[in-house]
Amino acid sequence: MYIETSRPRLEGEKARLVSPVFSVAPKNPYGATNTAYCFSFYYHMYGQHIGSLNVYLRLKGQTAIENPLWSSSGNKGQHWNQARVNINPPTSFQLIFEGIRGPGIEGDIAIDDVSIVEGECMKSDQPANNLRSGAVGTLAHIRLIPVIILMSVLSHQR
């Protein structure tokens, strides 16, 4: 996903990318067993007018509720950064990426190489940014094909 901030876009306009529904393995009949997943992606946020990049988790049956997972705002430099977050969804779920345009025309946001793997994220020596932990997953369970979608910021058409 790539969000371009040129005119006629306005401050606060949003672009959203909604994943397909991911199924969670059935629960153990002898007790609750929330499977942990390591959700990972790369992001690029460069320019003096960068807005925000947010990621939400939407659980099956809760279409109006989006739980915040991760967020970053402002210029992060002219390089790619990796975000890694542990998630423990109790039921099938979707991930939602939301880019919000900043106050001017100098700033673009992009995401790439999105993945979800079974197992908790492992600690890393990298700075945690505003993530709950650093990570590398172990067993591939669910894989979201790398996201390379060119998208303009959407007008307020909700």
C-alpha positions in Angstrom: 0.0 0.0 0.0 1.3 3.4 -0.9 -0.3 6.6 0.2 0.5 9.7 -1.8 -0.3 13.1 -0.2 -0.5 15.4 -3.2 -3.4 17.7 -3.9 -6.4 17.5 -4.0 -6.0 15.4 -0.9 -6.8 17.1 2.4 -5.4 16.7 5.9 -7.0 13.9 7.8 -8.2 11.9 4.8 -7.7 8.1 5.2 -6.7 5.1 3.0 -7.6 1.7 4.5 -6.5 -1.8 3.4 -8.6 -4.6 4.9 -7.2 -8.1 4.9 -9.2 -11.3 4.2 -10.6 -13.1 7.2 -8.1 -15.4 8.8 -9.4 -18.5 10.5 -8.1 -19.4 13.9 -7.5 -23.1 14.8 -10.4 -24.6 16.8 -10.2 -24.3 20.5 -9.1 -27.3 22.7 -12.3 -28.9 24.1 -10.5 -29.3 27.5 -9.8 -25.6 28.0 -9.1 -22.3 26.3 -6.0 -22.2 24.2 -5.5 -18.9 22.5 -3.0 -19.4 19.7 -0.4 -16.6 19.5 0.7 -15.1 16.2 3.5 -12.9 15.2 2.2 -10.2 12.9 5.0 -8.4 10.9 5.3 -5.8 8.2 7.7 -3.2 6.8 6.7 0.4 6.6 8.2 3.6 5.1 7.1 7.0 6.4 9.1 9.9 4.9 8.5 13.6 4.6 7.9 16.6 6.7 4.1 16.3 6.5 3.7 12.7 7.4 0.4 11.8 9.1 -0.2 8.5 10.8 -0.1 4.8 10.0 -2.4 2.7 12.2 -3.1 -1.1 12.4 -6.3 -2.5 13.9 -7.6 -6.0 14.7 -11.2 -6.8 13.9 -12.6 -10.0 15.4 -15.3 -12.1 13.6 -18.7 -11.0 14.5 -17.5 -7.5 15.7 -17.6 -5.5 12.5 -18.1 -2.2 14.3 -15.2 -2.7 16.7 -11.6 -2.3 15.6 -9.0 -2.9 18.3 -5.8 -0.8 17.9 -2.7 -3.0 17.5 0.0 -0.6 16.4 0.5 3.1 15.5 3.2 5.4 14.3 3.2 9.1 13.3 5.6 11.6 11.8 8.7 11.3 9.7 10.7 8.1 10.2 13.5 8.8 7.8 14.2 7.7 4.2 14.4 4.0 5.0 12.2 1.0 5.7 11.4 0.0 9.3 10.0 -3.3 10.5 7.1 -3.6 12.9 6.4 -6.8 14.8 3.4 -7.3 17.1 2.1 -10.4 19.0 -1.6 -11.0 18.6 -3.8 -13.5 20.4 -7.1 -13.5 18.6 -9.7 -15.8 20.3 -11.6 -16.2 17.0 -11.2 -15.5 13.3 -10.0 -12.0 12.5 -9.0 -9.4 10.0 -6.2 -6.8 10.0 -6.8 -3.3 8.9 -4.1 -0.9 7.8 -5.1 2.8 7.9 -3.0 5.7 6.6 -4.0 9.2 7.5 -2.8 12.2 5.5 -0.8 14.8 7.3 -1.0 18.6 7.0 0.8 19.2 3.7 2.0 17.6 0.5 5.4 16.5 1.5 5.1 13.0 2.9 4.3 9.4 1.7 3.5 6.2 3.6 4.1 2.7 2.3 3.8 -0.8 3.6 5.2 -4.1 2.3 6.0 -7.7 3.1 3.1 -8.3 5.5 3.2 -11.7 7.3 1.4 -13.6 10.1 3.1 -16.6 11.5 2.1 -18.9 14.3 3.9 -18.4 17.6 4.9 -15.4 19.6 7.4 -12.9 18.3 10.9 -13.4 19.6 12.8 -10.6 21.2 15.2 -8.6 19.0 18.0 -6.2 19.6 16.2 -3.5 17.5 14.5 -0.6 19.2 10.9 -1.6 19.9 9.5 1.7 18.4 6.0 1.7 19.9 5.5 -2.1 19.5 4.6 -4.5 22.2 7.7 -6.6 21.3 10.3 -7.4 18.7 10.1 -10.6 16.7 10.7 -13.3 14.2 8.0 -15.9 13.8 8.8 -19.6 13.6 6.1 -21.8 12.0 4.3 -20.4 9.0 0.6 -20.9 9.6 -1.0 -17.9 7.8 0.8 -15.9 5.2 -0.4 -12.7 3.7 1.2 -12.4 0.3 3.4 -9.3 0.2 1.4 -6.2 -0.2 2.4 -4.0 -3.1 -0.7 -2.0 -3.9 -0.7 1.5 -5.3 -3.5 3.4 -3.7 -4.5 7.0 -3.5 -5.9 8.4 -0.3 -9.6 7.9 -0.2 -12.0 10.8 0.0 -14.6 10.8 2.8 -16.9 8.3 1.1 -17.8 6.2 4.1 
